[in-house]
Amino acid sequence: MEVRTVDQAGVSVRRLATYLVVVAPFLALVLAPGVFSIPYLRMLKTVLLVVIFVQLFRLAASTLVSYPEVADPPETDLADEDLPTVSVVIPAYNEASVLPETFDACRALDYPDEKFEVVVCYEADCTDATPELVEEAAATDDRFVAVERDEPGGGKAAAANYAIERASGDIIASIDADHQFAPDAVRRAVRWFVADPETWCVKGRCYGHNPTDSLVSLYATVDRHITEKVELFARELFGGFQLFGGGQAFFRRDVFETVGPFDEEVLVEDIDMSAKLHANGKRIRMDPEIITYEEQPATLSAYWSQRKRWARGWLQVSVRHLPRVLRSNNPSTMAKADAAQTFTCAMLTPFLVVGYPLPLFDALGEPTSAYVPYSELLWLTMGVFPVAAALAVFAADRRDGYTHHPAEYVVALTMGFYMLVNSLVYVVAFIEEFVLDRPAVYVTTTRADDAE
């Protein structure tokens, strides 16, 4: 897979014009009948209302389910010398601005030194000081292993696979280069594996630590809090389709022998691997008390590139795995239903673009409502769901000893609008994946220090 930086990917006027050329006829085809038919317009509003309500109602239910205190993993009576060995795997491409903090966090882990290693795979074509930082860490600390990858193609999955092949641990802890472990993270994750032989993957919480870098990073931080603390954790609690999307996860080494390596051809290898684990009857656990602190994109271009990569990857995985999961005998009925809802919503999100021009019909003609009773009240109520989810996260974190910047509380009040704008990312991703059939490109995330 080709790898580009944000600057290399860019967004040109020509490309924007291409997107408009694709979207405009679609909107005209879908919306034109509404000019002549009020029932059609009401039907269109009804479909949109139902699709959006299902997704936001799920968010509200997840908020209620995930609010209670998190249960600790079972205690184990293993002495330190009997703990499993752990390999922390870090793919790195032009990550010099964040690696020192990540390395310091690894050194501070509460885990026996002789029981863990840090395998850092850096790309040979790095253009910053990443190779020097990695080699220096390996030369001065026996726990660090430097691995240079000089092969065609790239992306996070390729580098992670390369590192895993050279890792020796019984447990593989995969993190992004900008993630810093909380000191107890590895020990807590290992307790789940020791206590439950059926657990093959443990996902913790990615906790944004740079909300004040910019307005972009502020919104992205709150968005991630909702996803990590509410949406993903709720799947664990109601036995749904658990995912380990995000920058950190822990695996039994046997995962990669049984299921295979990360797929290097999709843009969200983590979601793809989650689906393959379910199809093979392997259990994924989510524990939001296993913390890594991550950096959110601080510029609009970095945010757009990252979220578009995620959106396009979700579309790829949804098309690939929805039929497979439904045909598989391994996931529970609840997990299958949850997978169907998750993947279907991902594929439907781009089509919500038809709702953007609908207010113009009301402004220029006779206002119309959906066929659903009290639809106007439902629209207003749904706008509260994202706000309530964010505030519930903040309340739960305050109870559990975590803090949030006051600005996070302020932007939480406009998260509904943020989610509306964010859906545009899926429109562009859909066009690139299915209409223009552009080659998948892994665009790296620009770090805050790089943007200065």
N, C-alpha and C positions, 0 to 999 in steps of 0.2 A: 504494500500500500504506500502511495506517495505521501510524504510528510511535508507540510509547509508551515511557515510562521504566519501569524495574523497579518503582518504587513505584506507577505507574498500572496496570501489569499485575496485580500482586498475586497472592496465592493465598488464596482464601477457603475457609471451612469448607464452604460450599455446593458449591463446585467440587470439593473433595476428595470430598465425599459422592457427587457425580455420577460421578466416576471409579470409586469403589467399586461403585456401582450397575451400571456397565457391566462391570467386571471380574468381580464375584462370580458372576453367572450363567454366564459363560464358563468360569471355573474349576470351578464345580460340574458343568457339562456334560462337561468333559474329564476331570475327576478322579473323578467318581462311579463309573464302571465299575471303577476300581481297588479300590474297597471290596469288590467281589465277585469280582474276577478277578485273580489273581496274574500270569498271563501278560500281561494287558493292562498291568498296572503295570510289568512288566519291559520290555514293548515301549515304553512311554512313556519310561522311563529310557534305553532304548537310543537312541531318536530324539534326546533331549536330549544324550546323551553324544556322539553322532556330530556334531551341529550345532556344539556348543561345541568339540569336539576339532579339527574342521576349521579353525575360526577361530584357535584358539590354536596349532595346529601351524603354521599360516601365519605367526603371529607369531614362533615359534621359528625357522623357516626364514629369515624376513626378518632376524632378529637375526644369524644366521650369515653371511648374504650381505652385510649392510651394515657389518660390523665392520671390514674392511680399510680402509686409508687412502683418502681421497677423491682421485681424479685431478684435477689442475688442468686448466682449459680450455686449449686450444691457444694458444700465444703468437701475438700479431699484431704486424706491423711497422708499424702505423699510427701516425703522429705525432699528438700531441694535437689539432692543427688538423684532422686528417682523421677523427677519431672521430665517430660518429653523435650527433646531438642527443638528449637525454633529457628527458622531462617526467615529473616525480614528481607523481603525482596523489593527493591526500589528501581524502577525504570527511570532513566534520566537523560533528557535531551535539552540542552541549553537551560539548565536549572541552577546556575551558579548563585543566583540571588537568594534562593531558598534552601539550598542544601546544608549550609552551616547550621541553621536552626534545627533542621531535620536530623542531622547527625548528632547534635547535642542531646536531642530528645531520646535518641536511641541509646546513647551512652548512659542516660539517667534512668533507664528502665529498671524496675524492681523485678529482676529475673537473674538467676545465677549466670555470671559471665561465661562460664564454660558450657552453658546450655543454649546459648544463642549466638547467631552470626548475622551480619548485615551484608547482603549481597547486592551491590549497586552495579547495575548494567548501564553503561553510558554508550551513546552512539559515537562512532569514530568521527563523524562529520559535525560534531558540536562546534559552534563558532564562538563560544565563551569559555570561561575558566572551569567548566564542569569536569573535564578529564583530570586537570591538575588537582582539584578538590577531592575527587574520588580516590585518585592514586595516593595523595597525601594521607587521607584517612586510613587507607589500607596499610600504608607504610608505618604509621605511628600507633596503630591499634589492631591487635591480632583478631579482634572480633569482626573487623571489616574486610570484605573481599571485593576487590575491584575487577570488573569484567568489562572488557571492551567489545562492542559488537560492530563489526565492519562487514555488513552483508547488505545486499539490495533490499529495498522495501523497508518499511518501518512502522512506527506507531507504538502505542503503549503495549498492545498485546504481544507484538513481536519481541520487544525488549523484555517483557515479563517472562515469556516462555523461555527466552535465552537464559535468563537469570535462574529460573526454576530448575532447568537442566543441570545447573552447576551448584545448586543449593543442596545441603546435606541434612536439613532438619526434618524431624517427623511431622512438624506443623509448619506450613508455609504461611507467613503473614505478608500479604501484598499491600503496599501503600504507594500513593503518589508521592512525588518528590517534595511537594509542598506540605506534607502532613507531618505533624509532630505528635508523637504518642504522649498521652498522659502516663505518668510513671507506672501506674498499676494496670495499664491496658492489656499487655501481653499475659500477665499472670491471671487476670480475670478471664480472658478468652480461653486460656488453656484449661481452666476449671470446667468449662462446658464440655470440652472434648474428653477429659478424664472421667467425668461423671456419667456421660452418655455416649456409648459406642456408636449409637445411631446418628449422632451429630457429625456431619461431614463438612459443614461450613458455618462459621460464626461471623456475623456482620455487626459492627459497632456503629457509633454515631460520628459523623463528620461535623465538627462544630466550627463554624466560621469565626475567625478571630480578627478580621479587618473591616468591620462595618463602617468605620469613619474615613476610609481611604477616598471614597467618592460616593455620590448618590447611587451609582450603579452597584458598587460593592455592598452598599447598605441594603438595597432591595434584594440582591442576590443572597445576602446573609440570612435575611428573614425568610426568604423562600426556602432555603436549605433547612432551616430550623423546622419549618412545617413538614417538609418531606421526611427528614430523618427522625424527628421525635414523634410525629403523628402518623403520617401515611405508612411508612415502612414498619414502624413498631406495631401498629394496629394489625398488620397482616400476621405477625407472630402471635398476637393474642387471640385472634379469632380463627386461627388455623388456615389462613388464606395462602395465596401464592407468594411466598416470601421471596424477596429479592435482595441482592447485595450490591445494588447500584451505589456508586460512590467511590471514594478514593481509598477505602481500606476494607479488607476482609481477611479472614483466617481460614485455612483449609487443612484437612488431613492430606498428607502427601499422596495417599492412595487415590484421591480425587483425579489427579492428572494421569494416573495409570488406568483408571477405570473409565473415565468420561473423555479423556483426551485433553490436549492443551487448550488455551484460549484461542478462539477463532480469530485469525489475523485479517480476515476479509470483511468483518463487520465493524461498525463504528462504536458500538457499545458492547464490547466483549464480555463485560460483567453481567449484563442482562441476558445475553446469549448463554453464558455459562449457567446462570440461575435456572433458565428453562431446561437445559440439559440435565442438571442435577435433579430437578423434579421428575423429568422423564425417566430417569434411572432410579427413582425411588429413594433419593438421598435427602436427608433432612438439613435444612438451613435454619439457623437460629438468629434472631435479632436481639441484641442487648444494647440499649442506648447508653448504658453506663460504661461501655468500652469506648473511650473517647480518643479521637485524634483531632487536633486543631488544624484547620485548613484555611488557605487563602482564597478568597473569592475574586473574580475578575474585577479590575478597578476602572476599566475603560469600556465604552460602549462597543468598540470593535472586538475587544477580547471577549466580552460577554456574548455578543452576537455569534461569534465563531464557535465558542464552546457550546452554547445552547443549540445552535443549528446542527452541530455534530451529534449531540445527544438526540435531538428530534429525528434526524435522518436515521440514526442507528436504531431508535425505537421503531420506526416504520419498517426497517429491514427485518428486525427481530420479530415484530408482530406478524408480518406476512409469512415468515419462515416457521414460527413455532405455534401459532394459534391452532392450526389443524393437527400438528403433532401432539400437542398437549391434550387436546380433546380425544384423540385416538388412543393415548397411552393408558395403560392399566394401573400405573403407579400413583399419580396424584390422587388425593382424596376428592370426593365430590365437591366439597367446599373450595379446595384449591383449584379444581377445574373451572368452577363457576367464576371464581375470582380472576383466573387467568383470562377467561373469555371476556369479562368486563374490562380488564386492564388493557388487553391488546386491541379490543374493538374500539375503545375510547381513543387510544393512540391513533388509530387509522381514521377515526371520524373527526378528530380535532381540526385538521386542515379545512374541512368543509364548513366549519363554523364561520368562515369568512363571509358567507352569504348573509350573516346576520348584521354585519357592520352597516350596510346601506339601509336597512329596514326602517330606522327612525326617520329617514327622509320621506318615506311613504306617508307616515303620520303627519309630518310637518307640511307636506304639500297637498294632502287630501284628507279624507275622513279617517280619524284615528280608529284603528282596529285592534282587537285583542285576540289572544290565542283561544282555542276551544276549551282549554283547561279552566275550570272555575277559579276565580280569584287570581288570575294569572298576573295581574299587575302587582298584587301583594306578594306573590311568589318571587317575582323578579327582585323586589326590594329585599325580601327575606334572604334570598340567595346571596346577595351582596354582603350580608353579615357573616356568612360562613367562614370565608378566609380570614376576616378580622378576628372572629372568635377563636379560630384555630391558632393564630399567632399569639393572641393574648393568653390562651391556655398553656401554650408552650412556655411563655415567660413566667407564668404563675407556677407551673410545675418545676421549672428550673430554679426559681427563687426558693421554693420549698427544699430543693435538693442541693442548694449551695452554689448554683451557677448564676452568673450575673449577665446582664445585657445593657448595652449602651442606651441612654434615654432616647436617642434618635430612632432606635429600632421600634420603640413603642409608637412613635409618631407615624412612621411609614406603614406600620401594621394596619393603620386605619384606611389605607388606600390599596391594600393587597388585592382586592377584587379587580380594580383597574389594572394593576400590574399583570394579573393573570390573563386579562383580556388582551393586553398588548403582547404578552408572551406567546399567545396562540399564533401570532403572525409568523413566528419562527417555524412552526409546523407547516404553514402554507408554503414557505420557501423551500423547506426540506422536502415536501411532497413533490414540488415541481422539479427539483433537481434529481430526485430518486426515480420518479415514475413517468414524468413527462419529457424532460430533457435527457434523462438517462446519463447524467454526468458521472464520470468515474468517482468513486469514493476517495476522498482525500482527508488525511488526519491532520487537522490544523491544531498546532500546539497552543496552549494557553499562555498569553503574555502575563508575566508577573508584575505586581505593583511597582517594584523597584526598577524593572526593565522599562516601564512606561515613563519614568521620570526624565 
